[in-house]
Every structure is written in C-alpha cells, then in structure tokens.
C-alpha cells in the first residue's frame, strides 16, 4: 500500500495512526503529495486533486472514510473483529456518524483557512467564515454533552483517532481555540497521546507544544 499525503494533513494523519493501531505499518509506504502542483500525478490518481489517497495495487482509494473502511475490512478479514469500527448494526453506524461529524468539523476549519489564504483581504466574506465556525461550535457542543473519556488504550476507534487529529489541527492552523469549548478534552488528549502508537510520530513538526505532545 502507498499512502499519498502531506505531513500537515489531518486526514492523512488519521490514516497513518489507524495503520499503526492495526499493526499494518510494515505494509505501508508514505509518498509525499502536493495538491498545489499541477505536475504531481495526484490529479490522475484522484480527479478531485485531494489527499489522502491509498494506492492498493491498481486501485486508488479516496476519501478518508473510504480508506478507513478498507483498512477495517482488511483487519476484519484477518482477525475476525474490528478496531476502527467495533460492534455491528446501529452501534457501528453511530460510530460512522460521529466520524462524519468530526470530518465535517475539519472540513469547516480548512475552509476558514482557505478563505484567509486564497482570497484577497478586501474580498473575504466574514459571514462565510462565521457559517463554517458555527458548524464547528455546534459539533463541539454535541461532543461536550457526550462528556467523552478516553479508555481504549492502544486501540482507539476511528472516531477517537479523528477527534485527536482534529483538535491538534485546530492548534496547528488556529481557526478556533477548542479549549474554550471543550475544556475536558485536555485530559482526553493526555490519555490518548500517552497510549496510542503513532500519535507523536505523526504530529506536524512545527505544531505548538502542549503537555501531551
């Protein structure tokens, strides 16, 4: 398997941690991708020009949720159970819904970054930024009501992996200070970071320090 991604991508990081958690790292090669380079064959592998992409033989799998589903199927086939999406029926679909929520939070945050990065200052639309930020805040309010604690040790599920990557990404890009809305998640992040293989190795190099990093 070849993973096309870039170090700052929270989505590529989710895949890298998932592979570590499933003890499949020896089956993976990570290959850098540049979404802004028209000469990068990324755009032939994924016509959307987005990362991550997982190359498996002649197949190019995208987006993140499809890749995580593939890794889960591979693990289930070999071990008879699941790490990323444990359970079955509605329990599994509830997990996948929560994963969609976290990925949506990340998408909203990235659109905020793009508004500042690619649009001239005099053309930025603050109402658009507010609209995206409200998605994040509503999602954080739901997470706060769930009052999560981290108890899965070295085997986080896909939602937990995604949430850790999202909170780190907000610190990295600074779209929002999540501690103002999810103060309990500092303890959660501490427990996650000390237990999960691949957490520290996949952090962006220039992310701000935090007690768990």
Secondary structure by P-SEA (a helix, b strand, c coil): cbbbbccccaaaaaaaaaaaaacccccbbbbbbbccccccccccccccccccbbbccccccccaaaaaaaaaaaaaacccccccccccaaaaaaaaaaaaaaaaaaaaaaaaaaaacccccccccaaaaaaaaaaaaaaaaaaaaacccccccccccaaaaaaaaaaaaaaaccccccccccccaaaaaaaaaaccccccccccccccccccc
